[in-house]
Amino acid sequence: MHSKKRGKKDIIMITVRGNLRMVITMEKMILCLEIPAISKRFDVLINPEMSVGEITDLLGKAVEEASDQSYVSSGSEILCSIEGQKILRSDELFARYDIQNGDHLLML
């Protein structure tokens, strides 16, 4: 998986069944990512200063790799906040939304 550098380093960390699968470096917010298409959940660390679109793209690629390709990223995934019951706009900064550590996201 590739990461874009913007002065700060970005990180996404994925664990599968408690085993670390992927790390890239950044400011951290831990969330639970649910993928209904493959009935899986992943604990992820994200950089809230990235755009929702960048995070969605990185998560799609990371889940594809972490699931041994049982999930195939379409490149058009969307993220939803379960607690906030909102669809997150890809052109907005993630930090703009009232999402807290431990919250749940749904990737469709």
C-alpha positions as CSV (number, residue, x, y, z in Angstrom):
1,M,0.0,0.0,0.0
2,H,1.2,3.5,-0.7
3,S,0.9,6.6,1.4
4,K,0.8,10.3,0.3
5,K,3.2,12.5,2.3
6,R,2.2,16.1,3.0
7,G,4.8,17.5,5.3
8,K,3.4,15.2,8.1
9,K,3.4,11.5,7.7
10,D,0.1,9.8,7.5
11,I,-0.8,6.5,9.2
12,I,-3.3,3.8,8.8
13,M,-3.0,0.7,10.9
14,I,-5.0,-2.4,10.3
15,T,-5.3,-5.5,12.6
16,V,-7.0,-8.7,11.6
17,R,-7.9,-11.0,14.5
18,G,-5.5,-9.1,16.7
19,N,-2.6,-9.5,14.3
20,L,-1.0,-6.3,13.0
21,R,-1.2,-6.3,9.2
22,M,-0.2,-2.8,8.1
23,V,1.3,0.4,9.5
24,I,2.1,3.8,8.0
25,T,3.1,6.8,10.3
26,M,0.8,9.8,11.5
27,E,-1.4,11.6,14.1
28,K,-3.8,9.0,15.4
29,M,-7.5,8.4,16.0
30,I,-8.7,4.8,16.5
31,L,-12.0,3.7,15.0
32,C,-13.8,0.5,14.3
33,L,-14.4,0.1,10.5
34,E,-17.2,-2.3,9.5
35,I,-17.3,-3.8,6.0
36,P,-20.8,-5.4,5.5
37,A,-19.8,-6.7,2.0
38,I,-17.4,-9.2,3.7
39,S,-19.0,-9.2,7.2
40,K,-15.7,-8.0,8.9
41,R,-14.6,-5.4,11.3
42,F,-11.2,-3.8,11.5
43,D,-9.7,-1.5,14.2
44,V,-8.0,1.3,12.2
45,L,-5.9,4.3,13.1
46,I,-6.4,7.3,10.9
47,N,-5.2,10.9,10.6
48,P,-8.2,13.1,11.1
49,E,-6.4,16.0,9.2
50,M,-6.7,14.0,5.9
51,S,-9.8,14.3,3.6
52,V,-12.5,11.7,3.9
53,G,-11.8,10.8,0.2
54,E,-8.1,10.1,0.9
55,I,-8.9,8.1,4.0
56,T,-11.6,6.1,2.1
57,D,-9.2,5.3,-0.7
58,L,-6.4,4.2,1.7
59,L,-8.9,2.1,3.8
60,G,-10.3,0.4,0.6
61,K,-6.8,-0.6,-0.4
62,A,-5.8,-1.7,3.1
63,V,-9.0,-3.8,3.6
64,E,-8.4,-5.4,0.2
65,E,-4.9,-6.5,1.4
66,A,-5.9,-7.4,5.0
67,S,-8.8,-9.5,3.7
68,D,-6.5,-11.5,1.3
69,Q,-8.6,-10.0,-1.6
70,S,-11.9,-11.3,-0.3
71,Y,-12.8,-7.6,-0.5
72,V,-12.1,-5.8,-3.8
73,S,-12.0,-2.1,-3.6
74,S,-14.2,-0.4,-6.3
75,G,-12.6,3.0,-5.8
76,S,-16.0,4.4,-5.2
77,E,-16.6,3.4,-1.6
78,I,-18.3,5.8,0.9
79,L,-17.8,6.1,4.6
80,C,-20.7,6.5,7.0
81,S,-20.6,7.4,10.7
82,I,-22.7,5.0,12.6
83,E,-23.0,7.1,15.8
84,G,-23.6,10.3,13.9
85,Q,-25.8,8.6,11.3
86,K,-24.1,10.6,8.5
87,I,-22.6,9.9,5.1
88,L,-19.2,11.5,5.2
89,R,-18.5,13.7,2.2
90,S,-15.2,12.8,0.4
91,D,-14.2,16.4,-0.2
92,E,-14.4,17.3,3.6
93,L,-11.6,17.0,6.1
94,F,-12.3,14.1,8.5
95,A,-11.7,16.3,11.5
96,R,-14.8,18.4,10.4
97,Y,-17.1,15.6,11.6
98,D,-17.8,15.1,15.3
99,I,-16.2,11.6,15.3
100,Q,-14.5,10.4,18.5
101,N,-11.9,7.7,19.3
102,G,-13.7,4.4,19.4
103,D,-16.6,5.4,17.1
104,H,-17.7,3.1,14.3
105,L,-17.5,3.7,10.6
106,L,-19.3,1.8,7.9
107,M,-17.6,1.5,4.5
108,L,-20.0,0.8,1.6
